[in-house]
């Protein structure tokens, strides 16, 4: 039996120095520290740090270490610390559930034992600190008072210009949007420069490290990626975080984040395919360095916080200021009402009768339903779809239903809610009688893409396509040997494409048709506007003929062959896997860059109507247009700014291509032409966009 070393108490540590999980002071890359009350069995001790195991990992040779200890050791060495057998981190696996449960049940003492004498199981320490420990709560409250303004000051900010996150002040930001000319091809209509704008703001961006653990080394992160050195966007940008994915459960990544490094590999200036290959490498820990937009910081704040004249901000009814643990989002939205609701239980264990959910399109916790006969339903002040901003002073603007439930369960008989309620949703494309408020959520579209594009334009530089035709004489019952996906009824409304060419079919012997080719026609029957089921029916009917003429289009990216030749053997294998799916890979789809080369007549457009007040900005930045070095490039959305009309509308995505503004084509425009066109639209603008799904990692 080994007695665990007791770390020093956190007395004298500031809020910034205290770990928010274990309550002790340690470096960001060091393991958590606990004060164990009992001796710990030697079998549960790490052979590297000689402390009880944290996130235990089993090696193939039968030894167990803390994940952090082992990963740090293997950065310098390539063998097991005990028996010195060859070892790499991706060969290790998480310990069994039994071992993890035994470790979680070890009894520990609250690190603030001078003020809190509570004992608990190790797995209960973090909820105790955040929900019940008076010393931890006092430390947090004092830090909040020093670092961030009172929450009710939010209602004094100009609509669409939320302040920078107080936890990450502008002085700590690694990068911020310049006030002068931006990088070539980058324009920021998000920053309204009209003379009557009462406040001028700059966009604050901060680089941070996000660590995401995977139970299985090959588990997908669950995000879609756009951009790359070979595209007009330049950086690798997160387009979408899939619901219920690993990234969504972790909650640290968001659409619009720029990925700079992956496990210490720089991906800020690499081609799209190389970045995807790095992100898909199997490993138990993904350490991502990302640049995250934090909203606007005020350049010339007014001495008093009053809404500027001419804005249509609805007065907000605010309750007591909640304690903000991890807030990086905007404050209350104009057009909505924030209210306080106090529910009183008969005893501490009585349930409130509230069903809470999360939404894929917006962070935070929402009320799904109030159970009949419950405390909340009888009170009658809470409503379905209310967004829960805080419970008992705990900020939940980026919280989860699980964390909200923990706070409610730990509360006494009184439970104080602060909720935000949206105004009534007007019909899509219309305006409410109170003015063009953007706080209301839009009505979901019944048809994502409106029409086939009529705008003729060239693909981005470095991307092109070529048509291929195959004529076959075959037995009537002989299969073509291809599988397909896509169709105009699919989620992204992409055209029908080939996901695999089977070795038993006649097309495999011919060798012309490849995985990823987009189907144009078969025996003269157009396939480009069909749904998936319609395309399957047509292919089956035409394959029964004795002769088949199949037309496809292949997209081409310049430099791919050179990239593969320059890469080493491991990189070549990774890049080949991106374009050649395994037989069991049912969800394979072409990379985002493959769609960029399609001719414009195969693009499908949709119109997005954004509305704003005169004093705010549209909320997106773009790249593209005519440049002397690159010629004519399409305009792409690069950034969606938090707390702006584009962000609240939710339909624009990073990587979307703008083909028209108010019906006027953007072909032939340069930055100096498009900027005034966008700024002239004071209250309403219609953007015609083409949207391709990002690459899944």
TORDREN-525608 format. One line per field, with one value per residue (C-alpha): residue number from 1; residue in three letters; z, x, y. Coordinates in pm, whole numbers, plus 50000, padded with zeros to 5 digits. Each point is the difference from the previous one (the first is absolute). Layout:
<recs>
num <- [NUM_...];
residuo <- [Ala_...];
zz <- [Z_...];
xx <- [X_...];
yy <- [Y_...];
</recs>
This chain:
<recs>
num <- [1_2_3_4_5_6_7_8_9_10_11_12_13_14_15_16_17_18_19_20_21_22_23_24_25_26_27_28_29_30_31_32_33_34_35_36_37_38_39_40_41_42_43_44_45_46_47_48_49_50_51_52_53_54_55_56_57_58_59_60_61_62_63_64_65_66_67_68_69_70_71_72_73_74_75_76_77_78_79_80_81_82_83_84_85_86_87_88_89_90_91_92_93_94_95_96_97_98_99_100_101_102_103_104_105_106_107_108_109_110_111_112_113_114_115_116_117_118_119_120_121_122_123_124_125_126_127_128_129_130_131_132_133_134_135_136_137_138_139_140_141_142_143_144_145_146_147_148_149_150_151_152_153_154_155_156_157_158_159_160_161_162_163_164_165_166_167_168_169_170_171_172_173_174_175_176_177_178_179_180_181_182_183_184_185_186_187_188_189_190_191_192_193_194_195_196_197_198_199_200_201_202_203_204_205_206_207_208_209_210_211_212_213_214_215_216_217_218_219_220_221_222_223_224_225_226_227_228_229_230_231_232_233_234_235_236_237_238_239_240_241_242_243_244_245_246_247_248_249_250_251_252_253_254_255_256_257_258_259_260_261_262_263_264_265_266_267_268_269_270_271_272_273_274_275_276_277_278_279_280_281_282_283_284_285_286_287_288_289_290_291_292_293_294_295_296_297_298_299_300_301_302_303_304_305_306_307_308_309_310_311_312_313_314_315_316_317_318_319_320_321_322_323_324_325_326_327_328_329_330_331_332_333_334_335_336_337_338_339_340_341_342_343_344_345_346_347_348_349_350_351_352_353_354_355_356_357_358_359_360_361_362_363_364_365_366_367_368_369_370_371_372_373_374_375_376_377_378_379_380_381_382_383_384_385_386_387_388_389_390_391_392_393_394_395_396_397_398_399_400_401_402_403_404_405_406_407_408_409_410_411_412_413_414_415_416_417_418_419_420_421_422_423_424_425_426_427_428_429_430_431_432_433_434_435_436_437_438_439_440_441_442_443_444_445_446_447_448_449_450_451_452_453_454_455_456_457_458_459_460_461_462_463_464_465_466_467_468_469_470_471_472_473_474_475_476_477_478_479_480_481_482_483_484_485_486_487_488_489_490_491_492_493_494_495_496_497_498_499_500_501_502_503_504_505_506_507_508_509_510_511_512_513_514_515_516_517_518_519_520_521_522_523_524_525_526_527_528_529_530_531_532_533_534_535_536_537_538_539_540_541_542_543_544_545_546_547_548_549_550_551_552_553_554_555_556_557_558_559_560_561_562_563_564_565_566_567_568_569_570_571_572_573_574_575_576_577_578_579_580_581_582_583_584_585_586_587_588_589_590_591_592_593_594_595_596_597_598_599_600_601_602_603_604_605_606_607_608_609_610_611_612_613_614_615_616_617_618_619_620_621_622_623_624_625_626_627_628_629_630_631_632_633_634_635_636_637_638_639_640_641_642_643_644_645_646_647_648_649_650_651_652_653_654_655_656_657_658_659_660_661_662_663_664_665_666_667_668_669_670_671_672_673_674_675_676_677_678_679_680_681_682_683_684_685_686_687_688_689_690_691_692_693_694_695_696_697];
residuo <- [Unk_Unk_Unk_Unk_Unk_Unk_Unk_Unk_Unk_Unk_Unk_Unk_Unk_Unk_Unk_Unk_Unk_Unk_Unk_Unk_Unk_Unk_Unk_Unk_Unk_Unk_Unk_Unk_Unk_Unk_Unk_Unk_Unk_Unk_Unk_Unk_Unk_Unk_Unk_Unk_Unk_Unk_Unk_Unk_Unk_Unk_Unk_Unk_Unk_Unk_Unk_Unk_Unk_Unk_Unk_Unk_Unk_Unk_Unk_Unk_Unk_Unk_Unk_Unk_Unk_Unk_Unk_Unk_Unk_Unk_Unk_Unk_Unk_Unk_Unk_Unk_Unk_Unk_Unk_Unk_Unk_Unk_Unk_Unk_Unk_Unk_Unk_Unk_Unk_Unk_Unk_Unk_Unk_Unk_Unk_Unk_Unk_Unk_Unk_Unk_Unk_Unk_Unk_Unk_Unk_Unk_Unk_Unk_Unk_Unk_Unk_Unk_Unk_Unk_Unk_Unk_Unk_Unk_Unk_Unk_Unk_Unk_Unk_Unk_Unk_Unk_Unk_Unk_Unk_Unk_Unk_Unk_Unk_Unk_Unk_Unk_Unk_Unk_Unk_Unk_Unk_Unk_Unk_Unk_Unk_Unk_Unk_Unk_Unk_Unk_Unk_Unk_Unk_Unk_Unk_Unk_Unk_Unk_Unk_Unk_Unk_Unk_Unk_Unk_Unk_Unk_Unk_Unk_Unk_Unk_Unk_Unk_Unk_Unk_Unk_Unk_Unk_Unk_Unk_Unk_Unk_Unk_Unk_Unk_Unk_Unk_Unk_Unk_Unk_Unk_Unk_Unk_Unk_Unk_Unk_Unk_Unk_Unk_Unk_Unk_Unk_Unk_Unk_Unk_Unk_Unk_Unk_Unk_Unk_Unk_Unk_Unk_Unk_Unk_Unk_Unk_Unk_Unk_Unk_Unk_Unk_Unk_Unk_Unk_Unk_Unk_Unk_Unk_Unk_Unk_Unk_Unk_Unk_Unk_Unk_Unk_Unk_Unk_Unk_Unk_Unk_Unk_Unk_Unk_Unk_Unk_Unk_Unk_Unk_Unk_Unk_Unk_Unk_Unk_Unk_Unk_Unk_Unk_Unk_Unk_Unk_Unk_Unk_Unk_Unk_Unk_Unk_Unk_Unk_Unk_Unk_Unk_Unk_Unk_Unk_Unk_Unk_Unk_Unk_Unk_Unk_Unk_Unk_Unk_Unk_Unk_Unk_Unk_Unk_Unk_Unk_Unk_Unk_Unk_Unk_Unk_Unk_Unk_Unk_Unk_Unk_Unk_Unk_Unk_Unk_Unk_Unk_Unk_Unk_Unk_Unk_Unk_Unk_Unk_Unk_Unk_Unk_Unk_Unk_Unk_Unk_Unk_Unk_Unk_Unk_Unk_Unk_Unk_Unk_Unk_Unk_Unk_Unk_Unk_Unk_Unk_Unk_Unk_Unk_Unk_Unk_Unk_Unk_Unk_Unk_Unk_Unk_Unk_Unk_Unk_Unk_Unk_Unk_Unk_Unk_Unk_Unk_Unk_Unk_Unk_Unk_Unk_Unk_Unk_Unk_Unk_Unk_Unk_Unk_Unk_Unk_Unk_Unk_Unk_Unk_Unk_Unk_Unk_Unk_Unk_Unk_Unk_Unk_Unk_Unk_Unk_Unk_Unk_Unk_Unk_Unk_Unk_Unk_Unk_Unk_Unk_Unk_Unk_Unk_Unk_Unk_Unk_Unk_Unk_Unk_Unk_Unk_Unk_Unk_Unk_Unk_Unk_Unk_Unk_Unk_Unk_Unk_Unk_Unk_Unk_Unk_Unk_Unk_Unk_Unk_Unk_Unk_Unk_Unk_Unk_Unk_Unk_Unk_Unk_Unk_Unk_Unk_Unk_Unk_Unk_Unk_Unk_Unk_Unk_Unk_Unk_Unk_Unk_Unk_Unk_Unk_Unk_Unk_Unk_Unk_Unk_Unk_Unk_Unk_Unk_Unk_Unk_Unk_Unk_Unk_Unk_Unk_Unk_Unk_Unk_Unk_Unk_Unk_Unk_Unk_Unk_Unk_Unk_Unk_Unk_Unk_Unk_Unk_Unk_Unk_Unk_Unk_Unk_Unk_Unk_Unk_Unk_Unk_Unk_Unk_Unk_Unk_Unk_Unk_Unk_Unk_Unk_Unk_Unk_Unk_Unk_Unk_Unk_Unk_Unk_Unk_Unk_Unk_Unk_Unk_Unk_Unk_Unk_Unk_Unk_Unk_Unk_Unk_Unk_Unk_Unk_Unk_Unk_Unk_Unk_Unk_Unk_Unk_Unk_Unk_Unk_Unk_Unk_Unk_Unk_Unk_Unk_Unk_Unk_Unk_Unk_Unk_Unk_Unk_Unk_Unk_Unk_Unk_Unk_Unk_Unk_Unk_Unk_Unk_Unk_Unk_Unk_Unk_Unk_Unk_Unk_Unk_Unk_Unk_Unk_Unk_Unk_Unk_Unk_Unk_Unk_Unk_Unk_Unk_Unk_Unk_Unk_Unk_Unk_Unk_Unk_Unk_Unk_Unk_Unk_Unk_Unk_Unk_Unk_Unk_Unk_Unk_Unk_Unk_Unk_Unk_Unk_Unk_Unk_Unk_Unk_Unk_Unk_Unk_Unk_Unk_Unk_Unk_Unk_Unk_Unk_Unk_Unk_Unk_Unk_Unk_Unk_Unk_Unk_Unk_Unk_Unk_Unk_Unk_Unk_Unk_Unk_Unk_Unk_Unk_Unk_Unk_Unk_Unk_Unk_Unk_Unk_Unk_Unk_Unk_Unk_Unk_Unk_Unk_Unk_Unk_Unk_Unk_Unk_Unk_Unk_Unk_Unk_Unk_Unk_Unk_Unk_Unk_Unk_Unk_Unk_Unk_Unk_Unk_Unk_Unk_Unk_Unk_Unk_Unk_Unk_Unk_Unk_Unk_Unk_Unk_Unk_Unk_Unk_Unk_Unk_Unk_Unk_Unk_Unk_Unk_Unk_Unk_Unk_Unk_Unk_Unk];
zz <- [50000_49915_50178_49744_50041_50117_49793_50160_50067_49749_50260_49848_49641_49770_49789_49689_50173_50137_49786_49936_50020_50305_50181_50037_49839_49725_49645_49706_49875_50346_50150_50250_50373_50271_50375_50063_50346_49984_49877_49634_49874_49809_49701_49956_50005_49687_49959_49867_50242_50288_50062_49959_49630_49805_49670_50016_49678_49948_49786_49783_50237_50296_50191_50097_50019_50024_49653_50054_50144_49718_49718_50143_50035_49645_49853_50092_49997_49801_50261_50309_50319_50187_49759_49724_49725_49684_50051_49828_50149_49736_50101_50352_50108_50283_50306_50071_50147_50322_50053_49923_50243_50276_49947_49990_50338_50184_50290_49981_50209_49863_49927_50176_50330_50202_49915_49878_50178_49750_49900_49681_49724_49752_49715_50212_50073_49688_50043_50368_49919_49743_50177_50375_50122_50161_49978_49630_49930_50192_49809_49671_50095_50101_49670_49804_50175_49913_49640_49840_50004_50170_49781_49981_49816_49698_49928_49952_49718_49641_49835_49823_50183_50301_50209_50002_50243_50336_50070_49689_49979_49684_50154_50013_49645_49772_49688_49938_49685_49875_49971_49677_49675_50054_49833_49620_49901_50348_50055_50320_49941_50354_50110_49916_49933_49944_50131_50231_50170_50371_50086_49788_50085_49913_49991_50278_49919_50245_49951_50253_50042_50001_50114_49905_50124_49796_50142_49662_49818_49664_50128_49781_50146_49845_49829_49636_49876_49714_49877_49954_49836_49659_50038_50020_50374_50086_50353_50105_50140_50180_49796_50222_50324_49962_50263_50264_49865_50206_49938_50088_50330_50086_49917_49947_49618_49803_49635_49878_50211_49807_50063_50020_50139_50048_50254_49946_49619_49830_49770_49965_49659_49851_49719_50093_49942_50216_50289_49982_50000_50315_50175_49917_50142_50275_50349_50347_50048_49751_50104_49777_49994_49874_49942_50130_49937_50326_49854_49998_50240_50024_49874_50140_50270_50121_50364_50054_49852_49804_49671_49711_49851_49720_50113_50053_50299_50215_50371_50186_50336_50177_50322_50231_49827_49977_50067_49671_50001_49631_49786_49658_49823_49954_50259_49975_49643_49889_49930_50298_50366_50293_50318_50342_50127_50355_50056_50353_50078_50295_50091_49856_49819_49820_49618_49814_49704_49728_49696_49878_49659_49792_49641_49713_49854_50321_50319_50342_50182_49891_50160_49793_50210_50338_50151_50097_50376_50058_50192_49682_49825_50305_50027_49633_49940_49808_49643_49743_49794_50267_50002_50351_50057_50367_50294_50354_49868_49787_49640_49755_49675_49875_50246_49950_50124_50219_50176_50043_50155_50245_50114_50049_50194_50227_50069_50310_49983_49798_49641_49821_49617_49761_49654_49661_49800_49629_49843_49779_49678_49689_49671_49810_49801_50173_50284_50329_50088_50246_49734_49847_50319_49948_50346_49871_49859_49639_49886_49879_49626_49834_49694_50064_49645_49787_49643_49765_49966_49701_50089_49766_50168_50010_50287_50240_49874_50013_49965_49679_49860_49696_49852_49933_49789_50011_49737_50090_49834_50270_50095_50094_50355_50063_50266_49951_50339_50155_50317_50022_50252_50002_49808_50017_50299_50211_50292_49802_49665_49821_49661_49975_50025_49994_50339_49878_49684_50075_49855_49871_49770_49641_50083_50217_49703_49785_50260_49879_50277_50343_50353_50054_49638_49970_49778_49710_49795_49899_49648_49961_50319_50210_50358_50135_50136_50140_50357_50123_49954_49653_49897_50123_49802_49680_50034_50052_49700_49765_50123_49874_49644_49789_49952_50245_49942_50332_50033_50315_50107_50191_50206_49992_50258_49877_50204_50147_49806_50103_50360_49997_49838_50257_50300_50172_50005_50300_49851_49665_50170_50191_49688_49798_50270_49966_49636_50009_50266_50169_49904_50340_49986_49943_50080_49757_49820_49785_50177_50000_49745_49749_49968_49924_49652_49879_49712_50102_49819_50258_50297_50188_50169_50288_50101_50357_50120_50286_50192_50238_50149_49857_50274_49982_49763_49787_50188_49748_49832_49649_49781_49623_49713_49736_50096_49776_50130_49988_49740_50052_50308_50131_50329_50298_50356_50230_50341_50166_50283_50327_50105_49654_49754_49799_50319_50135_49663_50001_49629_49873_50052_49971_49650_49835_49663_49934_49635_50017_50226_49956_49667_49866_49910_50180_49695_49894_50327_50213_50367_49936_49806_50240_50323_49902_49862_50336_50201_49793_50123_50328_50134_49768_49758_49791_49953_49737_50113_49900_50294_49985_50299_50174_50033_50294_50257];
xx <- [50000_50127_49904_49932_50195_49773_50049_50016_49673_49893_50021_50113_49937_49809_49701_50219_50246_49740_49915_49626_49984_50206_50019_50381_50270_50196_50122_49767_50184_50039_49769_49728_50080_49780_50021_49917_49874_50090_50292_49972_50072_50329_49812_49831_50326_50167_50360_50110_49857_49945_49654_49654_49922_49826_49837_50177_50143_50099_50302_50017_50270_49761_50093_49777_50086_49829_49917_50183_50309_50019_49942_50267_50247_49940_50067_50364_50029_49856_49987_49803_50148_49989_50113_50140_49808_49934_49687_49800_49706_49748_50059_49867_49638_49789_49990_49689_49688_50062_50341_49867_49711_50236_50206_49693_49886_50321_49914_50150_49981_49888_50321_49850_49995_50070_49644_49835_50047_49804_50114_49883_50088_50257_49746_49778_50264_49948_49616_50059_50236_49772_49669_50050_50344_49964_50374_50023_49686_50134_50330_49812_49769_50291_50175_49684_49952_50355_50009_49661_49737_49666_49773_49733_50249_49943_49675_50193_50214_49917_49789_50220_50317_50047_50305_50305_50011_50112_50193_50211_50061_50134_50346_50022_49882_50259_49842_49746_49850_50205_49839_50179_49997_49955_50191_49963_49653_49854_49721_49807_49651_49939_50163_49757_50194_49709_50047_49700_50117_50017_50258_50279_50111_50277_49965_50185_50146_50193_50216_49945_50074_49712_50062_49744_50030_49876_49906_50084_50305_49817_49680_49887_50027_49663_50072_49993_50303_50051_50298_50368_50305_49879_49663_49904_49924_50364_49952_49823_49661_49729_49680_49773_50003_49780_49735_50075_50356_50319_50067_49642_50015_50332_49853_50326_49998_49758_49929_50237_50297_50329_50211_50369_50165_49905_50212_50286_49976_49952_49695_49959_50172_49950_49772_49650_50069_50311_49817_49717_50252_50165_49664_49900_50313_49902_50098_49840_50054_49943_50179_49874_50128_49710_49935_49653_49799_49893_49773_50061_50198_49901_50263_49846_49752_49761_50027_49640_49851_49698_49872_50093_49725_49813_50037_49696_50134_49718_50046_50120_49860_50302_50024_50300_50334_50100_50351_50171_50221_50066_49824_50122_49675_49796_49764_49622_49879_49807_49639_49989_49903_50212_49804_50055_49779_50015_49864_49937_49998_49821_50323_50349_49939_49680_50050_49915_49840_50218_50142_50323_50167_50288_49965_50235_49980_50050_50204_49839_49712_49634_49670_49838_49690_49838_49846_49636_49957_50365_50129_50094_49669_49800_50207_49930_50282_50240_49915_50106_50304_50123_50381_50139_50271_50064_49880_50078_50269_50179_50046_49853_50017_50242_49893_49847_49676_50213_50172_49665_49850_50292_49946_49626_50058_50253_49773_49792_49624_50038_50126_50066_49983_50112_49857_49996_49677_49997_49745_49735_50156_49887_49945_50320_50121_49751_50039_49823_49797_50271_50265_50267_50094_50237_49961_49723_50097_49917_49735_50171_50026_49795_50225_50368_50106_49767_50116_50277_50254_49971_50321_50283_50340_50334_50114_50266_50356_50155_49665_49840_49803_49985_49724_50051_49783_50001_49820_49958_49861_49890_49778_49653_50023_50360_50030_50191_50160_49965_49842_49871_49900_49875_49696_49801_49803_50312_50079_50254_49819_50316_49972_50015_50360_50179_50112_50168_50082_49971_50259_49723_49837_50071_50093_50289_50151_49970_50179_49868_49747_50143_49872_49873_49890_49667_49737_49869_49792_49949_49878_49902_49789_50101_50099_50105_49660_49880_49955_50192_49714_49920_50364_50007_49686_50137_50335_49833_49772_50279_50245_49759_50081_50264_50197_50063_50135_50095_50110_50170_50196_50326_50126_50371_50216_50336_50299_49849_50238_50299_49881_49986_50344_50158_49845_50169_49854_49774_49863_49937_49796_49796_49928_49904_49749_49824_49913_49975_49749_50010_49736_49830_50003_49629_50016_50277_49955_50230_50206_49872_50262_49863_49675_50177_50099_49646_49879_49757_49702_50008_49982_49674_49930_49793_49910_50072_49836_50179_49853_50162_49971_50189_50261_50123_50195_49900_50240_50210_50337_50082_50297_50025_49933_50241_50368_50297_50190_49712_49765_49626_49907_49648_49897_49993_49873_50301_49868_49660_50030_49827_49708_49913_49708_50190_50073_49646_49846_50205_49984_50329_50297_50373_50101_49673_50048_49818_49892_49763_49893_49640_49994_50315_50271_50333_50189_50257_49985_50298_50008_49957_49679_49837_50067_49790_49726_49965_50022_49728_49752_49906_49731_49963_50215_49940_50303_49992_50239_50125_50082_50206_50036_50336_50232_49906_50269];
yy <- [50000_50347_50318_50270_50323_50283_50314_50339_50176_50268_50276_50329_49893_50235_49895_49985_49765_49757_49696_50001_49617_49903_50336_49985_50211_49824_50062_49957_49690_49842_49741_50091_49986_49850_49959_49634_49903_49630_49797_49905_49649_49968_49858_50339_50198_50140_49877_50340_50259_49750_50148_49842_49964_50278_49898_49660_49855_49635_49912_49685_49869_50010_50317_50290_50369_50337_50124_50330_49828_49746_50248_50235_49711_49873_50343_49946_49619_49709_49724_49891_50156_49665_49727_50229_49822_50202_50210_50275_50187_49892_49635_50066_49974_50142_49776_49797_50157_49803_50163_50347_49950_49891_50315_50224_49861_50093_50233_50350_50317_50336_50198_50304_49810_50314_50110_49678_49667_49792_49650_49833_49756_50128_50015_50228_50265_50213_50025_50077_50287_50161_49948_49967_50114_50348_50079_49915_50203_50301_49986_49992_50287_50221_49933_50077_50332_50103_49879_50047_50274_49951_49793_50267_50222_49777_50177_50324_49866_50076_49736_49745_50111_49768_50068_49781_49711_50132_49683_50064_50376_50152_50031_49622_49943_49851_50145_50271_50136_50297_50340_50079_49803_49627_49721_49984_49888_50043_50248_50044_50134_49878_50325_50279_50319_50237_50352_49980_49681_50090_49734_49858_49651_49758_49625_49821_49659_49784_49694_49722_49630_49752_49641_49736_49642_49706_49661_49849_50145_49996_50163_50289_50349_50087_50332_50112_50193_50248_50203_49931_50157_49885_50181_50370_49958_49926_49866_49682_50109_49801_50024_49791_49798_49695_49942_49733_49961_49981_50371_50095_49810_50165_50343_50192_50023_50215_50085_50268_49886_49997_49689_50094_49684_49635_49808_50249_49967_50338_49996_50377_50008_49653_49878_49884_49630_50001_50168_49746_49713_50139_50043_49642_49836_49753_50117_49997_50375_50282_50318_50281_50355_50208_50367_50082_50314_50165_50269_50374_50216_50364_50244_50322_49904_50266_50106_49891_49685_50115_49859_50230_50212_49837_49640_49780_49812_49869_50081_49691_49901_49856_49804_49982_49963_49634_49882_49937_49693_49955_50254_50096_50069_50314_50138_50023_50039_50307_49913_49765_50032_49881_49928_49848_49716_49866_49648_49873_49626_49843_49822_49973_49670_50106_50008_50319_49820_50158_49821_50163_49952_50134_50122_49927_50352_50200_49943_49987_49834_50028_49900_49726_49940_50062_49688_50033_50034_50087_50300_50190_49932_50114_50318_50078_50250_49776_49905_49744_50108_50246_50015_49948_50261_49927_49789_50112_50236_49737_50118_49748_50197_49732_49730_49656_49839_49773_50290_50178_49686_49975_50359_49941_49678_50170_50299_50062_50062_50322_49981_50329_49990_50274_49924_50171_49987_50077_50229_49845_49865_50193_49828_49929_50297_50232_50245_50037_50307_50102_50046_49777_49819_49708_49848_49772_49665_49945_49756_49678_49979_49729_50007_50057_50079_50210_49957_49903_50279_50232_50184_49900_50020_49824_49776_50130_50004_49653_49819_49872_49708_49776_49786_49630_49771_49620_49786_49634_49692_49761_49712_50130_49864_50101_50271_50322_49936_50346_50136_50356_50265_50359_50118_50322_49870_49941_50227_50205_49966_49890_49830_49619_49877_49664_49867_49680_49804_49630_49758_49769_50256_50090_50360_49879_49816_50310_50216_50338_50059_50084_50041_50355_50058_50183_49835_50211_49756_49639_49922_50366_50014_50304_49904_50341_50107_49666_49888_49699_49753_50140_49960_49640_49915_50157_49822_49662_50049_50107_49736_49735_50115_49822_50323_50284_50349_50159_50364_50125_50308_49975_50293_50074_50175_50124_49894_49679_49776_50213_49989_49620_49973_50233_49820_49706_49650_50063_50322_49833_49728_50260_50204_49692_49898_50336_49932_49618_49893_49662_49746_50040_50383_50063_50373_50092_50330_50218_50262_50359_50101_49745_50195_50328_49886_49919_50220_50274_49849_49715_50237_50044_50332_50127_50354_50112_50321_50176_50295_50246_50346_50296_50007_49641_49781_49702_49775_49810_50038_49883_49915_50000_50237_50118_50011_50068_49698_49750_50145_49968_49795_49929_50164_49762_50049_49973_50109_50026_50254_49905_50219_50137_49952_49737_49805_50013_49911_49680_49913_50143_49769_50045_49890_50107_50170_50329_50013_50300_50288_50120_49817_50169_49749_50027_49868_50260_50193_50082_50093_50371_49928_49753_50192_50307_49775_49826_50322_50167_49739_50167_49769_49701_49805_49687_49776_49726_49728_49656_49774_49681_49764_50023_49702_49778_49919];
</recs>
